[in-house]
Amino acid sequence: MLVRRFVALLLAVTSCAPAVAAGVEFRIQRATPSRDVVSLKRAMLDVHNRARVAVGLAPLAWSPSLAAAAARHAQVLARSGRLFHADQPAGAGWQGENLFAGTRDGYDYGEMARYWIEERRNFRNRPSPGFSRTGRWQDAAHYAQIVWRTTTEVGCAMESGQTQDFLVCRYNPGGELSGRRAY
């Protein structure tokens, strides 16, 4: 019923509203997103590297070892049903990490990563953690990691929990270093 009203309203607003026959139900269908490793890699590199090229940075390379680390944490998130960053050692072994959680089968890989890219509206290239226009570093942190100049590799993985999909991307070297600019 709600979808029928939406379609009728949409048609009315565009001034071409035919009568909606009683009992006719309109459904907005989404294709089930492709869920394979090749599609994940392609989508992540595409979204990440478009953002980097837009600010004059070199593209990232795919790292199987980062993808494996991301997969381990994505499995933990899917089992727990909660979103949280992985515990990591400080220093040389530290990896940058971006996380996404959304309704299971509700998003394709590109959409997930584009939510991070949309944070560019809050980003300004100032020393970390002052890179957010809002004053809250969290409002631009995903984007800052994606466009961090010294980052050269990315690896991502997605796991499904009962009700949510969890995407984890890992970056090497990690970004958002205090006192430094992204690019």
Rosetta silent file (secondary structure, phi, psi, omega in degrees, C-alpha in Angstrom):
SEQUENCE: MLVRRFVALLLAVTSCAPAVAAGVEFRIQRATPSRDVVSLKRAMLDVHNRARVAVGLAPLAWSPSLAAAAARHAQVLARSGRLFHADQPAGAGWQGENLFAGTRDGYDYGEMARYWIEERRNFRNRPSPGFSRTGRWQDAAHYAQIVWRTTTEVGCAMESGQTQDFLVCRYNPGGELSGRRAY
SCORE:     score description
SCORE:     0.000 S_00000001
   1 L     0.000  -44.810 -179.547    0.000    0.000    0.000 S_00000001
   2 H   -63.497  -41.751  179.360    2.782    2.432    0.924 S_00000001
   3 H   -64.840  -40.522  178.377    4.657    1.708   -2.308 S_00000001
   4 H   -60.661  -43.452  178.559    1.446    2.237   -4.328 S_00000001
   5 H   -62.798  -41.818  179.166    0.927    5.606   -2.653 S_00000001
   6 H   -60.335  -46.988 -179.454    4.543    6.551   -3.359 S_00000001
   7 H   -63.672  -42.762  179.178    4.208    5.654   -7.049 S_00000001
   8 H   -63.575  -41.884  178.553    0.889    7.514   -7.313 S_00000001
   9 H   -64.877  -43.770  179.340    2.416   10.563   -5.597 S_00000001
  10 H   -60.903  -43.690  179.114    5.496   10.406   -7.814 S_00000001
  11 H   -66.743  -38.166  179.475    3.348   10.250  -10.933 S_00000001
  12 H   -65.331  -41.156 -179.280    1.138   13.100   -9.702 S_00000001
  13 H   -64.490  -33.406 -179.012    4.140   15.306   -9.004 S_00000001
  14 L   -87.907    9.178  174.924    5.443   14.757  -12.524 S_00000001
  15 L    62.284   25.110  177.374    2.036   15.761  -13.997 S_00000001
  16 L  -135.367   45.563 -173.316    1.526   12.503  -15.832 S_00000001
  17 L   -84.646  105.192  171.235   -0.496   10.543  -13.315 S_00000001
  18 L   -75.496  162.358  177.699   -2.652    7.869  -14.882 S_00000001
  19 L   -64.669  136.054  177.011   -5.339    6.376  -12.715 S_00000001
  20 L   -92.382  114.876 -175.839   -3.953    3.660  -10.469 S_00000001
  21 L   -65.813  140.449  177.924   -6.264    0.686  -10.811 S_00000001
  22 L   -60.179  138.492  177.967   -7.600   -0.790   -7.594 S_00000001
  23 L    84.419   -6.486  178.499   -5.780   -3.932   -6.624 S_00000001
  24 L   -87.416  125.785 -178.360   -2.696   -3.154   -8.728 S_00000001
  25 L  -112.458  127.257  176.951    0.407   -3.290   -6.599 S_00000001
  26 L  -100.993  133.955  177.964    3.629   -1.622   -7.674 S_00000001
  27 L  -125.164  137.120  173.635    6.849   -2.856   -6.147 S_00000001
  28 L   -91.750  113.488 -176.240   10.249   -1.290   -6.388 S_00000001
  29 L  -101.796  139.543  172.485   12.585   -4.227   -6.870 S_00000001
  30 L  -111.338  136.847  174.349   16.305   -4.206   -6.300 S_00000001
  31 L   -69.967  143.116  176.465   18.480   -6.769   -7.925 S_00000001
  32 L   -63.793  127.220 -177.883   20.395   -8.854   -5.417 S_00000001
  33 L   -63.225  146.989  176.295   23.893   -7.382   -5.339 S_00000001
  34 L   -67.809  132.316 -175.910   26.702   -9.476   -6.759 S_00000001
  35 L  -126.189   66.969  176.374   28.661  -11.021   -3.882 S_00000001
  36 L  -130.353  160.902 -175.142   31.922  -12.432   -5.174 S_00000001
  37 H   -62.410  -37.818 -179.938   35.546  -11.583   -4.480 S_00000001
  38 H   -64.541  -44.121  178.470   36.214  -10.333   -8.021 S_00000001
  39 H   -64.579  -40.103  178.306   33.270   -7.890   -7.834 S_00000001
  40 H   -61.187  -51.196 -179.181   34.383   -6.711   -4.384 S_00000001
  41 H   -58.767  -47.006 -178.488   37.940   -6.049   -5.521 S_00000001
  42 H   -61.088  -47.358 -177.540   36.801   -4.261   -8.698 S_00000001
  43 H   -65.582  -43.740 -177.859   34.281   -2.051   -6.881 S_00000001
  44 H   -66.073  -45.219  178.588   36.623   -1.122   -4.030 S_00000001
  45 H   -64.427  -39.420  179.543   39.530   -0.242   -6.301 S_00000001
  46 H   -61.558  -52.832 -176.769   37.223    1.734   -8.598 S_00000001
  47 H   -65.813  -46.582 -179.168   35.636    3.838   -5.825 S_00000001
  48 H   -62.341  -47.303 -174.070   38.864    4.353   -3.881 S_00000001
  49 H   -73.614  -29.057  172.968   40.982    5.217   -6.905 S_00000001
  50 H   -62.494  -43.221  179.039   38.444    7.625   -8.417 S_00000001
  51 H   -63.841  -40.173 -179.164   38.530    9.579   -5.148 S_00000001
  52 H   -69.701  -44.497  179.256   42.331    9.573   -5.103 S_00000001
  53 H   -61.513  -35.826 -179.414   42.721   10.606   -8.753 S_00000001
  54 H   -61.173  -24.431  178.272   40.272   13.474   -8.138 S_00000001
  55 L  -111.882   16.396  173.979   42.773   15.013   -5.697 S_00000001
  56 L    81.120   24.408 -179.173   45.888   14.157   -7.717 S_00000001
  57 L  -104.165  155.458  176.927   47.003   11.031   -5.850 S_00000001
  58 L   -67.781  148.971  178.560   48.351    7.747   -7.164 S_00000001
  59 L   -68.988  157.718  175.824   45.918    4.828   -7.225 S_00000001
  60 L   -86.043  149.977  173.650   45.964    2.142   -4.545 S_00000001
  61 E   -98.600  151.130  177.454   47.042   -1.433   -5.274 S_00000001
  62 E   -78.981  134.997  179.017   45.030   -4.431   -4.027 S_00000001
  63 L  -117.983  113.926  176.209   46.690   -6.355   -1.206 S_00000001
  64 H   -60.179  -34.866  179.962   45.666   -9.978   -0.612 S_00000001
  65 H   -69.975  -37.367  174.894   47.206   -9.870    2.881 S_00000001
  66 H   -67.336  -38.481  177.887   45.180   -6.767    3.806 S_00000001
  67 H   -62.918  -38.163  178.062   42.072   -8.432    2.363 S_00000001
  68 H   -65.987  -41.042  177.164   42.742  -11.495    4.547 S_00000001
  69 H   -64.960  -39.993  177.852   43.089   -9.288    7.649 S_00000001
  70 H   -64.118  -39.908 -179.747   39.878   -7.484    6.692 S_00000001
  71 H   -63.404  -40.869  179.315   38.110  -10.850    6.246 S_00000001
  72 H   -61.063  -43.319 -179.088   39.096  -11.997    9.742 S_00000001
  73 H   -73.610  -36.288  177.533   37.631   -8.859   11.304 S_00000001
  74 H   -61.048  -36.637  176.771   34.524   -8.912    9.073 S_00000001
  75 H   -64.416  -40.822  177.405   33.817  -12.443   10.334 S_00000001
  76 H   -62.673  -43.638  179.982   34.057  -11.242   13.952 S_00000001
  77 H   -63.635  -44.993 -178.517   31.655   -8.386   13.194 S_00000001
  78 H   -63.127  -40.598  178.654   29.164  -10.658   11.419 S_00000001
  79 H   -66.357  -38.891 -176.301   29.171  -13.145   14.312 S_00000001
  80 H   -82.355  -25.863 -176.144   28.716  -10.406   16.928 S_00000001
  81 L    73.618   14.777 -179.359   26.211   -8.327   14.948 S_00000001
  82 L  -125.265  154.934 -179.967   28.040   -5.176   16.138 S_00000001
  83 L  -106.473  119.927  177.530   30.303   -2.669   14.407 S_00000001
  84 L  -157.241  152.386  179.630   33.641   -1.920   16.078 S_00000001
  85 L   -74.652  149.540  178.938   37.246   -1.425   15.056 S_00000001
  86 L   -71.774  147.052  170.198   39.720   -4.270   15.454 S_00000001
  87 L   -73.057  129.540 -178.996   42.309   -4.170   18.196 S_00000001
  88 L  -135.581  153.216  176.402   45.633   -3.602   16.482 S_00000001
  89 L   -70.452  145.907  173.911   49.203   -3.145   17.619 S_00000001
  90 L   -77.061  157.848  175.859   50.536    0.390   17.623 S_00000001
  91 L    97.832 -149.336 -170.438   53.538    1.137   15.454 S_00000001
  92 L   -60.138  -31.059 -177.677   54.774   -0.429   12.240 S_00000001
  93 L   -84.718   -3.630 -176.276   52.142   -3.183   12.020 S_00000001
  94 L   -68.578  137.238  178.000   49.173   -0.833   12.362 S_00000001
  95 L  -118.192  142.291  171.694   46.753   -0.764    9.423 S_00000001
  96 E   -66.914  155.833 -176.403   44.162    1.877    8.618 S_00000001
  97 E  -148.489  126.829  171.139   40.606    0.552    8.768 S_00000001
  98 E  -114.192  139.267 -177.923   37.249    1.672    7.344 S_00000001
  99 E  -124.143  148.511  174.085   34.039   -0.074    8.385 S_00000001
 100 E  -142.376  138.928  171.399   30.512   -0.189    6.982 S_00000001
 101 E  -133.026  135.769  178.477   27.383   -1.957    8.243 S_00000001
 102 E  -156.285  166.281 -178.367   24.061   -1.980    6.426 S_00000001
 103 E   -47.553  131.616 -178.415   20.940   -4.028    5.902 S_00000001
 104 L   -54.871  128.941 -179.012   21.810   -7.506    4.644 S_00000001
 105 L    62.759   16.567 -178.383   21.675   -7.600    0.820 S_00000001
 106 L   -92.334  -12.966 -174.936   20.580   -3.963    0.797 S_00000001
 107 L  -137.109  145.015  170.542   23.705   -2.428   -0.759 S_00000001
 108 L   -89.856  168.273 -174.832   26.111   -3.298   -3.508 S_00000001
 109 H   -57.059  -43.331 -179.342   29.833   -2.951   -2.868 S_00000001
 110 H   -61.228  -40.899  178.544   30.143    0.367   -4.674 S_00000001
 111 H   -61.025  -42.402 -179.370   27.327    1.914   -2.633 S_00000001
 112 H   -57.134  -50.444 -178.063   29.005    0.862    0.613 S_00000001
 113 H   -69.212  -31.722  179.949   32.276    2.568   -0.295 S_00000001
 114 H   -65.994  -25.322  173.609   30.533    5.637   -1.711 S_00000001
 115 H   -60.906  -37.842  176.836   29.152    6.399    1.754 S_00000001
 116 H   -67.356  -41.357 -179.323   32.760    6.902    2.820 S_00000001
 117 H   -64.051  -34.287  179.953   33.462    9.083   -0.219 S_00000001
 118 H   -61.298  -18.742  177.176   30.461   11.275    0.602 S_00000001
 119 H   -66.865   -9.999  179.657   32.328   12.419    3.720 S_00000001
 120 H   -59.605  -25.360  177.997   34.441   14.625    1.445 S_00000001
 121 H   -63.607  -23.840  178.157   31.781   17.322    1.970 S_00000001
 122 H   -98.930   -2.412 -173.005   33.001   17.501    5.597 S_00000001
 123 E   -91.945  142.159  167.958   36.696   17.190    4.743 S_00000001
 124 L  -138.546  142.356 -173.582   39.325   19.906    4.586 S_00000001
 125 L   -81.467   74.543  177.250   42.968   19.129    4.059 S_00000001
 126 L  -119.350  164.185 -178.663   44.251   20.241    7.426 S_00000001
 127 L   -57.002  139.269  178.414   46.486   18.405    9.894 S_00000001
 128 E   -66.889  137.575    9.151   44.855   15.400   11.545 S_00000001
 129 L   -95.562   17.068 -177.025   42.625   15.320   13.559 S_00000001
 130 L   -86.812   27.844 -175.452   41.468   18.778   12.425 S_00000001
 131 L   -87.949    3.741 -178.852   40.430   17.655    8.935 S_00000001
 132 E  -104.924  133.645  176.355   36.674   17.883    9.499 S_00000001
 133 L   -65.529  -23.636 -176.908   34.629   21.005    8.744 S_00000001
 134 L   -84.103  -13.393 -174.586   32.194   19.972   11.502 S_00000001
 135 L    89.614   -7.686  176.905   34.827   19.869   14.228 S_00000001
 136 L  -109.764  109.471 -176.828   34.219   16.132   14.666 S_00000001
 137 H   -55.497  -30.378 -178.533   37.030   14.137   13.043 S_00000001
 138 H   -60.710  -24.456 -177.016   34.645   11.148   12.782 S_00000001
 139 H   -75.387   -8.290  179.734   32.596   13.021   10.157 S_00000001
 140 L  -140.228    8.291 -173.108   35.434   12.830    7.611 S_00000001
 141 H   -66.869  -39.091  179.660   37.723   10.043    8.851 S_00000001
 142 H   -62.721  -46.747  179.738   36.742    7.385    6.281 S_00000001
 143 H   -63.504  -42.646  179.913   37.362    9.786    3.415 S_00000001
 144 H   -57.252  -41.925  178.710   40.627   11.012    4.987 S_00000001
 145 H   -63.986  -41.549 -178.422   41.937    7.439    5.084 S_00000001
 146 H   -62.221  -38.313 -177.103   41.009    6.852    1.449 S_00000001
 147 L  -102.015   20.127  178.080   42.891    9.961    0.274 S_00000001
 148 L   -71.055  120.686 -171.992   45.854    9.657    2.646 S_00000001
 149 L   -53.889  -42.532 -173.637   48.883   10.379    0.448 S_00000001
 150 L   -81.896   -9.459  177.540   51.239    7.769    1.907 S_00000001
 151 L   -71.802  132.571 -177.702   48.732    4.905    1.715 S_00000001
 152 L  -121.491  -17.636 -175.218   49.606    2.612   -1.179 S_00000001
 153 E  -134.247  150.995  174.771   47.540   -0.549   -0.631 S_00000001
 154 E  -139.422  149.301  172.471   43.991   -1.551    0.227 S_00000001
 155 E  -148.926  135.109 -173.671   42.327   -4.898    0.892 S_00000001
 156 E  -132.774  159.467  175.520   38.662   -5.411    1.729 S_00000001
 157 E  -152.806  153.139  178.230   36.222   -8.134    2.723 S_00000001
 158 E  -131.391  137.615  175.629   32.502   -8.382    3.410 S_00000001
 159 E  -131.487  147.234  178.285   30.627  -10.824    5.634 S_00000001
 160 E  -102.153  132.329  171.515   26.916  -11.150    6.268 S_00000001
 161 L   -96.197 -163.422 -179.040   25.456  -11.454    9.735 S_00000001
 162 L   -62.575  -42.695 -175.450   21.850  -12.307   10.536 S_00000001
 163 L  -125.486   -9.221 -175.360   20.487   -8.908    9.535 S_00000001
 164 E  -132.229  153.816  168.351   23.472   -6.850    8.390 S_00000001
 165 E   -99.027  140.909 -179.993   26.369   -6.912    5.954 S_00000001
 166 E  -121.595  118.038  177.109   29.729   -5.837    7.347 S_00000001
 167 E  -105.657  132.185  176.550   32.382   -4.390    5.027 S_00000001
 168 E  -126.733  128.725  171.131   35.934   -3.941    6.285 S_00000001
 169 E  -118.746  136.899  176.727   38.718   -2.273    4.315 S_00000001
 170 E  -114.388  148.746 -173.865   42.301   -2.227    5.548 S_00000001
 171 E  -131.507  142.023  177.203   44.990    0.222    4.403 S_00000001
 172 E  -137.911  132.549  -16.266   48.771    0.163    4.397 S_00000001
 173 L   -67.207  154.552  179.122   50.354    2.268    5.570 S_00000001
 174 L   -64.480  154.123 -178.933   47.510    3.544    7.713 S_00000001
 175 L  -107.690 -158.584  178.400   46.595    7.216    7.527 S_00000001
 176 L    59.199   39.141  179.870   45.160    9.917    9.738 S_00000001
 177 L   -75.237  130.503 -176.426   48.476   10.438   11.513 S_00000001
 178 E   -53.803  131.335  177.008   48.249   13.179   14.103 S_00000001
 179 L    84.332   -3.382 -178.469   49.612   16.520   12.929 S_00000001
 180 L  -113.140  152.032  176.741   49.857   15.486    9.267 S_00000001
 181 L   -88.689  153.609  178.903   47.740   16.381    6.233 S_00000001
 182 L   -63.224  -45.536 -179.130   46.120   13.780    4.011 S_00000001
 183 L  -150.546    0.000    0.000   47.742   15.171    0.835 S_00000001
